[in-house]
Amino acid sequence: MATGKSCSRWFASLAALLMVVSLSGCFDKEGDQRKAFIDFLQNTAMRSGERLPALTADQKKQFGPLVSDYAVLYGFSQQVSQAMDDGMKPVVDSVNSIRVPQDYMNQRDALRQANGSLNVLGQQVQNAKMQADSARSTLKQPDDLKAVYDRVYQKVVTAPADAMAPLIPAAQTFTQQLVQVGDFIQQQGTQVSFTAGGIQFPTSQQASQYNSLIGPLASQHQAFMQAYSSAQNAMQ
């Protein structure tokens, strides 16, 4: 017959066993969440040519608290993509609209406005990078996750931010020059004429001034497009 003392010991042993099982289940769950998140980062976030997707409800359930780690990456990606659409796309659209000399004049107001927005774009990217860096510094990640996350962070945050650095000044230089050309044509008033996709001035001095203004455009356009292409590739 079991005594009260031995019965108490039995219940204590059972409670300890249940606690171990419960804790083991918790650790297994954390491991499963980490493994699922690592697989997602490697097979989705690291794919070239694709922007970061929003997490589905099932993925949020699978990743558990690691959803906040992904939010750092996704938040930066969304902010920079929106900033590019608002700040750089108008520049590209106006540049692509210039096909004949008269277009310099027609696009100058849009280009002037777009040029003014480029400083805002630069500040938005800097702020987004600072926010991401600050949030990342608070993350507590095991070594296996940190190794993968660091590579994704380099691709999603660091590389695009670095690529934006030369793009903004290249866009500013190019748009400023385009505006100057448009302003010059506008200042000539009725003295200038447009024929067969070209432009004519009544004096050689005016023609010389015009040629000096459009002279740098080819190299500036090339620098801008190279920087733009690099930024676009870095964001994919």
C-alpha positions, 0 to 999 in steps of 0.5 A: 500500500502506497504511503502519502509520502511515496505518493507525493514523490510520485506526483512530484516526479510526474510534474517534473516529467510533464514540465520537461515535456512541455519545455521541450515542446516549446523549444521544438516550436522555436526551432521549427519557426526558425527553420521555416523562416530560414527556408523562406529567406533563402528560397524567397527573399534571396531570389534575384529579380523579385521584390519582397512579398508580404507574408501570408497568414499561414507564414505569419503563423509559421514564423511566430515572433520572427515576423518582426525580423522580417518586418525590418526588411519588408518595411525598408523595401516598401519605403524605398520602392514608394520613394522611388516611384514618387521621386525618381519615376517622374524624372524618368518619365520626363526624360523619356518624353524628350524626343525633339528640341521643342520637348526640352521647353515642354518638359522643363516645368515637370523636370524642375519640379522633379529635380526639387523632389530629388533632395526629398528622395535622398532624405527618405532613403537615408531615414529608411536605412537608419530606421532599418539599421536601428531595428536590426541592432535590437534583434536577438538571433541565433547564429544559424538565422543571423548568418542567413539574415545578414545576407538578406539584409545586405541584398534588401537594405544595404545594396539598394541604399548604396546604389541610391547614393550615386543615382540622386546626384546624377539625376540632379545634374542631368535634370538641371541641365535639361531645364537650362536647355528648356529655359534657353529655348523659351527665352528666345521666344519667336526667334526660334523655329522648329522644323523636321524635328530640329531647331533653328536660330536666327544668329550663329551666337544663339546656335552656339549657345544652344550647342554648348548647353546640349553638349554635356547631355549625352554623357550626363544621360549615360551616367544617369541611366547607368546609376538608375539601372544599378539602383533598379537591379539592386532593388530586385 
